[in-house]
Amino acid sequence: MKKDIRKIFISKQGGIGDVILATPVIKELKRLYPESYITLLILENARDLVDGLPFIDEVMCYNKKRDSFFKLWRKLLNYDAAIFLDLTYRIAMTSALAGVPIRAGIEHKRKFWLSKNIKWQESMDFTYEPYVLGHIVNEALDLNIPQNHLNKTYVASATEKDRAELMSILSANGISEKDKYITSSPITAFYLKDWPLDRWDELYRRIYDNYGLRTIVFGGGKLDYKWNKESVIDLWGKLNLRQVGQIIKDSVLLVNSCSLPVHIANAMGTPTAIIYGYTASERWAPREKCERIITHLSCSPCDGYNGSACTDPKCMNQMTVDEVYAACERQLKKYLRS
């Protein structure tokens, strides 16, 4: 374990879910270096879910099109370590020019600027992402963070204002504090991970018919789809990220494809039933309370560093409502309380 580490700079630019998957190892860093000052560099889209976490002293957002090189250079002065949990080039270069002594990350075209290059191994494509990030941090600072300390993710809690607004929205849609419900976000950020909407609708109806549980459907942007009004409460485009976290926390189950809400559910301790086709469940599925629904096709999964030429996601299109419902039922029988 490296000593005299007082200021740690961590870069994790990417999707919001990717940032959440980095929270377990950041929490471990704070445990091992309790007097350290930890700065997390992210994109603006993830701020609301990590700003306020007690083990992160500062959240910094950087946009290379908007923010100057000198702003980043000045920020990096006097840091003892810069750990790159992403593949950014400019930030690695700037950390070297700022004289940060420990600069570690996965070997990439930026390797000239790193003091510790960590090789990507093929096994990492099928290793739980927080374990991969833990490996990077262990190598960077000569640590031995155990994998079982990295199973739980973390997100910032909803504010009082968030909760008050959410209660008003739920009440207007006929949901009281005592009501139990399912949560689901049926559209992901990438179409190859999407399951057909008519099957989602059929799934929600079947859950309602057999368990009396309605499903709150949420997501960003616009979605023009007419859900079954009896079984679905459509809150699409009406919630901020912290409110999404709150409804997932209060739900009895999240049923979803592989995307951001899955990692929020892990942070909240909410059981999940998740469809994996394009993505590898070994790498992205929560280690706890997760029922994985997998299509066993030779071409699946096809994401990762090798990319994918797929334009017709057979792995998702062949998944039946019966298969997904069976996974939901297993979770409901296990975790649903009267």
C-alpha positions in Angstrom: 0.0 0.0 0.0 1.5 3.3 -1.1 1.9 5.8 1.7 1.5 9.6 1.8 -1.4 9.7 -0.6 -3.3 12.9 0.4 -5.0 13.9 -2.8 -6.5 11.4 -5.3 -7.9 12.4 -8.7 -10.2 9.8 -10.4 -11.4 10.2 -14.0 -14.5 8.3 -15.0 -16.0 9.9 -18.0 -18.7 8.0 -19.8 -22.3 6.8 -19.3 -24.1 7.4 -16.0 -24.2 3.7 -15.3 -20.5 3.5 -15.8 -19.9 6.2 -13.2 -22.2 4.3 -10.7 -20.2 1.1 -11.3 -17.1 3.0 -10.1 -18.6 4.0 -6.7 -17.7 0.8 -4.9 -13.9 1.2 -5.5 -14.0 4.9 -4.7 -15.7 4.1 -1.4 -12.9 1.5 -0.7 -10.3 4.1 -1.5 -11.8 6.4 1.1 -11.8 3.6 3.6 -8.1 2.9 3.1 -7.1 6.6 2.8 -9.6 8.2 5.2 -7.7 11.5 5.4 -7.3 11.8 1.6 -9.2 14.3 -0.6 -10.8 12.5 -3.5 -11.9 14.3 -6.6 -14.1 12.5 -9.2 -14.0 13.8 -12.7 -17.2 12.9 -14.7 -19.5 14.2 -17.4 -22.3 16.6 -16.4 -25.0 14.0 -17.0 -24.0 11.9 -14.0 -23.6 14.7 -11.4 -27.0 14.3 -9.7 -26.4 10.7 -8.8 -22.9 11.1 -7.2 -22.8 14.6 -5.9 -23.3 14.3 -2.1 -21.9 10.8 -1.6 -19.8 11.0 1.6 -16.8 9.3 0.3 -16.3 11.7 -2.6 -15.0 15.1 -1.5 -15.5 16.9 -4.9 -17.3 16.1 -8.1 -15.8 17.9 -11.1 -17.3 18.1 -14.6 -15.1 18.7 -17.5 -16.0 19.3 -21.1 -13.1 19.6 -23.5 -15.1 21.6 -26.0 -16.0 24.1 -23.3 -13.3 24.1 -20.6 -9.7 25.1 -21.2 -6.7 22.9 -20.9 -5.3 25.3 -18.3 -8.4 24.9 -16.1 -7.7 21.1 -15.9 -3.9 21.6 -15.5 -4.3 24.0 -12.6 -6.7 21.6 -10.9 -4.3 18.7 -11.2 -1.4 20.5 -9.6 -0.4 19.0 -6.2 -2.3 15.8 -6.6 -0.5 12.6 -5.4 -2.3 10.2 -7.7 -4.4 10.3 -10.8 -6.3 7.1 -11.6 -8.0 6.7 -14.9 -11.0 4.4 -14.8 -11.8 5.4 -18.4 -9.8 5.7 -21.7 -9.5 9.4 -21.9 -6.3 10.8 -23.5 -6.3 14.5 -22.7 -6.7 14.1 -19.0 -3.9 11.6 -18.8 -1.6 14.0 -20.7 -2.6 16.9 -18.5 -1.9 15.0 -15.3 1.6 14.2 -16.6 2.2 17.9 -17.5 0.9 18.9 -14.0 3.5 16.6 -12.4 1.2 14.1 -10.8 3.6 11.4 -9.7 1.3 8.4 -9.9 -0.7 8.2 -13.1 -2.4 4.8 -13.7 -4.9 3.3 -16.1 -5.5 0.7 -18.7 -2.8 0.7 -21.4 -4.1 2.7 -24.4 -2.8 5.2 -26.9 -2.2 7.5 -23.9 0.3 5.1 -22.4 3.2 7.5 -22.9 1.6 9.8 -20.3 1.0 7.1 -17.7 3.5 6.1 -15.0 1.7 2.8 -14.5 0.2 1.0 -17.6 -2.2 -1.8 -16.9 -2.8 -4.3 -19.6 -6.3 -5.2 -20.7 -6.9 -8.9 -20.4 -9.5 -10.9 -22.4 -11.0 -12.2 -19.2 -12.0 -8.7 -18.2 -14.7 -8.7 -20.9 -16.4 -11.3 -18.7 -15.5 -10.0 -15.3 -17.9 -7.8 -13.2 -17.0 -4.2 -14.0 -16.4 -3.1 -10.4 -13.9 -5.9 -10.1 -12.1 -4.7 -13.2 -12.0 -1.1 -11.8 -10.8 -2.6 -8.4 -7.9 -4.3 -10.3 -6.9 -1.0 -11.8 -6.9 0.8 -8.4 -5.1 -2.2 -6.7 -2.3 -2.0 -9.4 -2.1 1.8 -9.2 -1.6 2.0 -5.4 -0.3 -1.5 -4.4 -3.6 -2.3 -2.7 -5.5 -5.5 -2.1 -9.1 -4.5 -2.2 -11.1 -7.8 -2.0 -13.8 -8.3 -4.7 -16.6 -8.9 -2.1 -16.1 -5.3 -1.0 -17.1 -4.2 -4.5 -20.5 -5.8 -5.0 -22.7 -2.9 -3.9 -23.0 0.3 -5.9 -23.9 3.7 -4.4 -26.0 6.7 -5.6 -26.9 10.0 -3.9 -30.3 10.1 -2.2 -33.3 12.2 -3.4 -33.6 15.6 -1.7 -36.6 16.6 0.3 -37.8 18.6 -2.7 -37.3 15.7 -5.0 -39.4 13.4 -2.7 -42.1 16.0 -2.3 -42.5 16.5 -6.0 -42.4 12.7 -6.5 -45.2 12.1 -4.0 -47.3 14.7 -5.8 -46.7 13.0 -9.1 -47.5 9.5 -7.7 -50.6 10.8 -5.9 -51.8 12.3 -9.2 -51.4 8.9 -10.8 -53.3 7.1 -8.1 -50.4 5.7 -6.1 -50.2 6.1 -2.3 -47.2 5.6 0.0 -48.5 2.2 1.0 -49.0 0.9 -2.6 -46.5 -1.7 -3.9 -45.4 -1.5 -7.5 -42.9 -2.7 -10.1 -40.5 -0.3 -11.9 -39.2 -0.6 -15.5 -37.5 1.5 -18.1 -38.1 -0.5 -21.4 -35.9 1.7 -23.7 -32.1 1.7 -23.2 -29.5 4.1 -24.6 -28.7 1.6 -27.4 -31.2 -0.2 -29.6 -29.4 -3.5 -29.6 -30.3 -3.9 -25.9 -34.0 -3.1 -26.4 -36.8 -5.7 -26.1 -39.9 -5.1 -28.2 -42.4 -2.8 -26.5 -45.4 -5.0 -27.2 -43.7 -7.7 -25.2 -43.0 -5.4 -22.3 -46.7 -4.4 -22.3 -47.8 -8.0 -22.3 -45.4 -8.7 -19.4 -46.7 -5.8 -17.3 -50.3 -7.0 -17.9 -49.4 -10.5 -16.9 -47.8 -9.4 -13.7 -50.8 -7.2 -12.9 -53.3 -10.0 -13.6 -51.4 -12.5 -11.3 -50.0 -10.3 -8.6 -52.1 -7.1 -8.7 -49.0 -5.0 -9.1 -48.9 -2.1 -11.5 -45.6 -1.2 -13.3 -44.3 2.4 -13.2 -42.6 3.0 -16.6 -40.0 5.7 -16.7 -37.2 7.0 -19.0 -35.8 10.1 -20.6 -36.8 12.0 -23.7 -40.1 11.1 -25.5 -41.8 7.8 -25.9 -45.0 7.5 -28.0 -46.5 4.2 -27.0 -50.0 3.4 -25.6 -49.5 1.2 -22.6 -52.3 -0.8 -21.1 -53.8 1.7 -18.7 -54.8 -0.8 -16.1 -51.4 -2.3 -15.5 -49.0 0.6 -16.4 -48.4 4.0 -14.8 -46.6 6.0 -17.5 -44.2 8.5 -15.9 -42.0 8.7 -19.0 -40.0 12.0 -19.1 -41.5 13.2 -15.8 -38.8 12.3 -13.3 -35.2 13.5 -12.6 -32.5 10.9 -11.8 -32.8 11.2 -8.0 -36.5 10.6 -8.3 -35.9 7.6 -10.5 -33.6 6.3 -7.7 -36.4 6.9 -5.1 -39.1 5.0 -7.1 -36.7 2.1 -7.7 -35.8 2.0 -4.0 -39.5 1.9 -3.1 -40.5 -0.7 -5.7 -40.7 -4.4 -5.0 -38.9 -5.3 -8.3 -37.1 -3.7 -11.2 -37.5 -5.6 -14.5 -35.3 -4.2 -17.3 -32.8 -4.6 -20.0 -29.1 -4.0 -19.2 -28.9 -0.2 -18.6 -28.5 2.5 -15.9 -31.6 1.6 -13.7 -30.0 -1.8 -13.0 -27.1 -0.2 -11.2 -29.4 2.2 -9.3 -31.4 -0.8 -8.2 -28.2 -2.5 -6.9 -27.4 0.6 -4.9 -30.9 0.7 -3.5 -31.0 -3.0 -2.6 -34.0 -3.6 -4.9 -34.4 -7.1 -6.5 -34.0 -7.2 -10.3 -34.9 -9.3 -13.3 -32.7 -8.3 -16.1 -32.5 -9.3 -19.8 -29.0 -9.8 -21.2 -28.4 -10.4 -24.9 -26.1 -7.9 -26.5 -24.2 -7.4 -23.3 -22.4 -10.0 -21.1 -24.3 -10.6 -17.8 -21.0 -11.7 -16.3 -19.6 -8.2 -16.7 -22.7 -6.1 -16.1 -25.2 -7.9 -13.8 -25.4 -7.1 -10.1 -23.9 -9.8 -7.9 -26.9 -9.7 -5.5 -30.7 -10.0 -5.8 -30.4 -10.3 -9.6 -32.2 -12.8 -11.8 -30.4 -12.9 -15.1 -32.5 -13.7 -18.3 -30.1 -14.8 -21.0 -30.6 -15.9 -24.6 -28.2 -18.7 -25.3 -27.1 -17.9 -28.9 -23.6 -18.4 -30.3 -23.4 -14.7 -31.3 -24.4 -13.4 -27.8 -23.0 -11.4 -26.2 -21.4 -9.3 -28.8 -20.5 -6.0 -27.1 -17.2 -5.0 -25.5 -13.9 -3.9 -27.0 -14.4 -6.0 -30.1 -17.5 -4.0 -31.1 -20.5 -5.5 -33.0 -21.7 -5.5 -36.5 -25.2 -6.7 -35.5 -28.1 -4.7 -36.8 -30.8 -7.2 -36.0 -30.6 -8.2 -32.3 -31.9 -11.8 -32.5 -30.8 -12.3 -28.9 -33.5 -9.8 -27.8 -36.1 -10.6 -30.4 -36.1 -14.3 -29.5 -36.6 -13.7 -25.8 -40.2 -14.6 -24.9 -42.6 -13.1 -22.4 -42.8 -16.5 -20.7 -39.1 -16.4 -20.0 -39.1 -12.9 -18.6 -42.2 -13.4 -16.6 -40.8 -16.6 -15.1 -37.8 -14.7 -13.8 -40.0 -11.9 -12.4 -42.1 -14.6 -10.7 -39.1 -16.2 -9.1 -38.1 -12.8 -7.6 -41.6 -11.9 -6.5 -42.0 -15.2 -4.7 -38.6 -14.7 -3.0 -38.9 -11.0 -2.0 -42.5 -9.9 -2.1 -44.0 -9.5 1.3 -47.7 -9.1 2.1 
